[in-house]
């Protein structure tokens, strides 16, 4: 894995339409690179959090962490 810097981004247009309820927390879903985090609900039961964390860790391949992770997609589509 490269040492690409994490980039702060302007929130997408839909964030103004999404209402978050309850507290959230960040969890790392990649033991090899703990910077790869997702945000989940902090009010989940321990069982539900374990299920969700396990699911996310098993499916880390669907996340695009760097441009290299989305090879084959035209740059004009993903660049803003």
VMD Tcl script that builds the backbone (N, CA, C; Angstrom):
set m [mol new atoms 240]
animate dup $m
set s [atomselect $m all]
$s set {name element resname resid chain x y z} {
  {N N UNK 1 A 0.825 -1.180 0.000}
  {CA C UNK 1 A 0.000 0.000 0.000}
  {C C UNK 1 A 0.869 1.243 0.000}
  {N N UNK 2 A 0.434 2.235 -0.740}
  {CA C UNK 2 A 1.168 3.479 -0.788}
  {C C UNK 2 A 0.891 4.328 0.432}
  {N N UNK 3 A 1.657 5.378 0.538}
  {CA C UNK 3 A 1.453 6.303 1.638}
  {C C UNK 3 A 0.730 7.543 1.160}
  {N N UNK 4 A -0.317 7.348 0.392}
  {CA C UNK 4 A -1.098 8.467 -0.121}
  {C C UNK 4 A -1.728 9.208 1.055}
  {N N UNK 5 A -1.677 10.539 1.022}
  {CA C UNK 5 A -2.265 11.302 2.122}
  {C C UNK 5 A -3.786 11.194 2.117}
  {N N UNK 6 A -4.356 11.227 3.294}
  {CA C UNK 6 A -5.805 11.279 3.392}
  {C C UNK 6 A -6.222 12.705 3.071}
  {N N UNK 7 A -7.290 12.855 2.331}
  {CA C UNK 7 A -7.701 14.165 1.835}
  {C C UNK 7 A -9.026 14.560 2.468}
  {N N UNK 8 A -9.081 15.784 2.957}
  {CA C UNK 8 A -10.342 16.335 3.444}
  {C C UNK 8 A -11.147 16.758 2.227}
  {N N UNK 9 A -12.393 16.407 2.170}
  {CA C UNK 9 A -13.210 16.734 1.006}
  {C C UNK 9 A -14.445 17.510 1.429}
  {N N UNK 10 A -14.951 18.303 0.507}
  {CA C UNK 10 A -16.213 18.995 0.732}
  {C C UNK 10 A -17.303 17.941 0.783}
  {N N UNK 11 A -18.215 18.038 1.746}
  {CA C UNK 11 A -19.273 17.031 1.818}
  {C C UNK 11 A -20.060 16.964 0.515}
  {N N UNK 12 A -20.475 15.790 0.112}
  {CA C UNK 12 A -21.272 15.666 -1.108}
  {C C UNK 12 A -22.623 16.356 -0.962}
  {N N UNK 13 A -23.250 16.619 -2.099}
  {CA C UNK 13 A -24.521 17.343 -2.129}
  {C C UNK 13 A -25.593 16.699 -1.265}
  {N N UNK 14 A -25.595 15.385 -1.144}
  {CA C UNK 14 A -26.675 14.708 -0.430}
  {C C UNK 14 A -26.560 14.799 1.080}
  {N N UNK 15 A -25.427 15.267 1.607}
  {CA C UNK 15 A -25.307 15.320 3.062}
  {C C UNK 15 A -26.297 16.292 3.681}
  {N N UNK 16 A -26.715 17.289 2.918}
  {CA C UNK 16 A -27.697 18.220 3.456}
  {C C UNK 16 A -29.079 17.580 3.527}
  {N N UNK 17 A -29.264 16.462 2.825}
  {CA C UNK 17 A -30.553 15.779 2.817}
  {C C UNK 17 A -30.601 14.608 3.788}
  {N N UNK 18 A -29.466 14.262 4.365}
  {CA C UNK 18 A -29.398 13.117 5.268}
  {C C UNK 18 A -29.399 13.625 6.695}
  {N N UNK 19 A -30.307 13.109 7.501}
  {CA C UNK 19 A -30.369 13.509 8.895}
  {C C UNK 19 A -29.825 12.369 9.742}
  {N N UNK 20 A -28.707 12.631 10.401}
  {CA C UNK 20 A -28.137 11.627 11.285}
  {C C UNK 20 A -28.831 11.703 12.636}
  {N N UNK 21 A -29.118 10.563 13.175}
  {CA C UNK 21 A -29.739 10.513 14.496}
  {C C UNK 21 A -28.854 9.696 15.410}
  {N N UNK 22 A -28.671 10.171 16.613}
  {CA C UNK 22 A -27.854 9.457 17.569}
  {C C UNK 22 A -26.377 9.741 17.378}
  {N N UNK 23 A -25.608 9.181 18.267}
  {CA C UNK 23 A -24.168 9.379 18.228}
  {C C UNK 23 A -23.529 8.409 17.249}
  {N N UNK 24 A -22.373 8.811 16.743}
  {CA C UNK 24 A -21.629 7.955 15.827}
  {C C UNK 24 A -20.210 7.780 16.352}
  {N N UNK 25 A -19.531 6.794 15.791}
  {CA C UNK 25 A -18.124 6.608 16.116}
  {C C UNK 25 A -17.429 6.005 14.915}
  {N N UNK 26 A -16.129 6.228 14.844}
  {CA C UNK 26 A -15.338 5.688 13.747}
  {C C UNK 26 A -14.712 4.375 14.186}
  {N N UNK 27 A -14.699 3.415 13.245}
  {CA C UNK 27 A -14.031 2.139 13.495}
  {C C UNK 27 A -13.109 1.848 12.321}
  {N N UNK 28 A -11.976 1.258 12.615}
  {CA C UNK 28 A -11.060 0.842 11.562}
  {C C UNK 28 A -11.533 -0.504 11.042}
  {N N UNK 29 A -11.573 -0.648 9.725}
  {CA C UNK 29 A -12.011 -1.920 9.151}
  {C C UNK 29 A -10.894 -2.627 8.399}
  {N N UNK 30 A -9.659 -2.140 8.600}
  {CA C UNK 30 A -8.532 -2.748 7.917}
  {C C UNK 30 A -7.355 -2.789 8.887}
  {N N UNK 31 A -7.005 -3.984 9.372}
  {CA C UNK 31 A -5.923 -4.116 10.345}
  {C C UNK 31 A -4.572 -3.708 9.773}
  {N N UNK 32 A -4.384 -3.858 8.456}
  {CA C UNK 32 A -3.114 -3.499 7.831}
  {C C UNK 32 A -2.955 -1.990 7.667}
  {N N UNK 33 A -4.069 -1.265 7.577}
  {CA C UNK 33 A -4.027 0.188 7.451}
  {C C UNK 33 A -5.137 0.784 8.314}
  {N N UNK 34 A -4.823 1.081 9.578}
  {CA C UNK 34 A -5.851 1.569 10.506}
  {C C UNK 34 A -6.434 2.936 10.146}
  {N N UNK 35 A -5.857 3.621 9.126}
  {CA C UNK 35 A -6.436 4.903 8.685}
  {C C UNK 35 A -7.723 4.689 7.913}
  {N N UNK 36 A -7.950 3.465 7.498}
  {CA C UNK 36 A -9.168 3.174 6.726}
  {C C UNK 36 A -10.310 2.922 7.701}
  {N N UNK 37 A -11.064 3.982 7.924}
  {CA C UNK 37 A -12.135 3.938 8.915}
  {C C UNK 37 A -13.482 4.224 8.260}
  {N N UNK 38 A -14.516 3.769 8.911}
  {CA C UNK 38 A -15.885 4.088 8.536}
  {C C UNK 38 A -16.598 4.565 9.794}
  {N N UNK 39 A -17.696 5.246 9.604}
  {CA C UNK 39 A -18.479 5.754 10.723}
  {C C UNK 39 A -19.727 4.900 10.888}
  {N N UNK 40 A -19.942 4.457 12.114}
  {CA C UNK 40 A -21.132 3.654 12.424}
  {C C UNK 40 A -21.846 4.269 13.615}
  {N N UNK 41 A -23.035 3.794 13.879}
  {CA C UNK 41 A -23.785 4.270 15.031}
  {C C UNK 41 A -23.138 3.835 16.330}
  {N N UNK 42 A -23.015 4.769 17.266}
  {CA C UNK 42 A -22.413 4.461 18.561}
  {C C UNK 42 A -23.410 3.799 19.508}
  {N N UNK 43 A -24.679 3.807 19.142}
  {CA C UNK 43 A -25.706 3.254 20.015}
  {C C UNK 43 A -26.097 1.822 19.655}
  {N N UNK 44 A -25.317 1.180 18.788}
  {CA C UNK 44 A -25.619 -0.201 18.418}
  {C C UNK 44 A -25.357 -1.123 19.606}
  {N N UNK 45 A -26.108 -2.212 19.654}
  {CA C UNK 45 A -25.820 -3.206 20.688}
  {C C UNK 45 A -24.459 -3.825 20.377}
  {N N UNK 46 A -23.777 -4.364 21.367}
  {CA C UNK 46 A -22.486 -5.004 21.093}
  {C C UNK 46 A -22.585 -6.101 20.030}
  {N N UNK 47 A -23.674 -6.838 20.031}
  {CA C UNK 47 A -23.852 -7.897 19.040}
  {C C UNK 47 A -24.003 -7.322 17.637}
  {N N UNK 48 A -24.822 -6.282 17.490}
  {CA C UNK 48 A -25.049 -5.663 16.186}
  {C C UNK 48 A -23.769 -4.990 15.691}
  {N N UNK 49 A -23.041 -4.332 16.588}
  {CA C UNK 49 A -21.776 -3.709 16.190}
  {C C UNK 49 A -20.786 -4.765 15.702}
  {N N UNK 50 A -20.706 -5.887 16.382}
  {CA C UNK 50 A -19.803 -6.967 15.968}
  {C C UNK 50 A -20.204 -7.505 14.597}
  {N N UNK 51 A -21.505 -7.693 14.379}
  {CA C UNK 51 A -21.990 -8.172 13.079}
  {C C UNK 51 A -21.649 -7.181 11.964}
  {N N UNK 52 A -21.902 -5.904 12.208}
  {CA C UNK 52 A -21.650 -4.872 11.207}
  {C C UNK 52 A -20.152 -4.748 10.925}
  {N N UNK 53 A -19.352 -4.727 11.976}
  {CA C UNK 53 A -17.901 -4.633 11.812}
  {C C UNK 53 A -17.369 -5.815 11.025}
  {N N UNK 54 A -17.833 -7.007 11.348}
  {CA C UNK 54 A -17.409 -8.207 10.625}
  {C C UNK 54 A -17.802 -8.110 9.152}
  {N N UNK 55 A -19.022 -7.679 8.883}
  {CA C UNK 55 A -19.493 -7.528 7.510}
  {C C UNK 55 A -18.624 -6.524 6.741}
  {N N UNK 56 A -18.357 -5.368 7.341}
  {CA C UNK 56 A -17.565 -4.349 6.672}
  {C C UNK 56 A -16.142 -4.830 6.418}
  {N N UNK 57 A -15.558 -5.527 7.370}
  {CA C UNK 57 A -14.190 -6.041 7.192}
  {C C UNK 57 A -14.124 -7.107 6.098}
  {N N UNK 58 A -15.167 -7.905 5.976}
  {CA C UNK 58 A -15.190 -8.922 4.920}
  {C C UNK 58 A -15.402 -8.307 3.540}
  {N N UNK 59 A -15.870 -7.070 3.495}
  {CA C UNK 59 A -16.197 -6.434 2.224}
  {C C UNK 59 A -15.400 -5.159 1.970}
  {N N UNK 60 A -14.200 -5.061 2.516}
  {CA C UNK 60 A -13.391 -3.852 2.312}
  {C C UNK 60 A -13.044 -3.634 0.848}
  {N N UNK 61 A -13.130 -4.688 0.054}
  {CA C UNK 61 A -12.794 -4.559 -1.366}
  {C C UNK 61 A -13.786 -3.693 -2.136}
  {N N UNK 62 A -14.930 -3.367 -1.581}
  {CA C UNK 62 A -15.894 -2.524 -2.298}
  {C C UNK 62 A -15.667 -1.037 -2.051}
  {N N UNK 63 A -14.772 -0.699 -1.116}
  {CA C UNK 63 A -14.474 0.695 -0.828}
  {C C UNK 63 A -13.355 1.187 -1.736}
  {N N UNK 64 A -13.467 2.408 -2.219}
  {CA C UNK 64 A -12.416 3.024 -3.022}
  {C C UNK 64 A -11.655 3.994 -2.115}
  {N N UNK 65 A -10.508 3.563 -1.646}
  {CA C UNK 65 A -9.709 4.386 -0.734}
  {C C UNK 65 A -8.763 5.308 -1.486}
  {N N UNK 66 A -8.340 4.881 -2.671}
  {CA C UNK 66 A -7.418 5.676 -3.481}
  {C C UNK 66 A -7.873 5.598 -4.938}
  {N N UNK 67 A -7.393 6.493 -5.786}
  {CA C UNK 67 A -7.745 6.410 -7.214}
  {C C UNK 67 A -7.375 5.061 -7.834}
  {N N UNK 68 A -6.305 4.454 -7.366}
  {CA C UNK 68 A -5.895 3.155 -7.913}
  {C C UNK 68 A -6.945 2.072 -7.649}
  {N N UNK 69 A -7.765 2.277 -6.620}
  {CA C UNK 69 A -8.797 1.290 -6.282}
  {C C UNK 69 A -9.972 1.314 -7.254}
  {N N UNK 70 A -10.033 2.321 -8.103}
  {CA C UNK 70 A -11.143 2.416 -9.047}
  {C C UNK 70 A -10.636 2.431 -10.481}
  {N N UNK 71 A -9.612 1.653 -10.702}
  {CA C UNK 71 A -9.047 1.552 -12.055}
  {C C UNK 71 A -10.128 1.081 -13.021}
  {N N UNK 72 A -10.098 1.643 -14.215}
  {CA C UNK 72 A -11.066 1.251 -15.227}
  {C C UNK 72 A -12.264 2.182 -15.312}
  {N N UNK 73 A -12.411 3.084 -14.350}
  {CA C UNK 73 A -13.499 4.052 -14.399}
  {C C UNK 73 A -12.922 5.346 -14.968}
  {N N UNK 74 A -13.584 5.892 -15.981}
  {CA C UNK 74 A -13.119 7.099 -16.643}
  {C C UNK 74 A -12.935 8.215 -15.619}
  {N N UNK 75 A -11.782 8.855 -15.686}
  {CA C UNK 75 A -11.445 9.925 -14.748}
  {C C UNK 75 A -12.483 11.055 -14.766}
  {N N UNK 76 A -13.085 11.323 -15.908}
  {CA C UNK 76 A -14.091 12.396 -16.030}
  {C C UNK 76 A -15.321 12.094 -15.173}
  {N N UNK 77 A -15.572 10.844 -14.901}
  {CA C UNK 77 A -16.730 10.471 -14.086}
  {C C UNK 77 A -16.453 10.689 -12.612}
  {N N UNK 78 A -15.246 10.412 -12.176}
  {CA C UNK 78 A -14.946 10.456 -10.742}
  {C C UNK 78 A -14.312 11.748 -10.265}
  {N N UNK 79 A -13.860 12.579 -11.191}
  {CA C UNK 79 A -13.158 13.797 -10.804}
  {C C UNK 79 A -14.145 14.946 -10.658}
  {N N UNK 80 A -13.947 15.737 -9.615}
  {CA C UNK 80 A -14.798 16.923 -9.434}
  {C C UNK 80 A -13.983 18.095 -8.989}
}
mol reanalyze $m
mol bondsrecalc $m
mol representation Tube
mol addrep $m
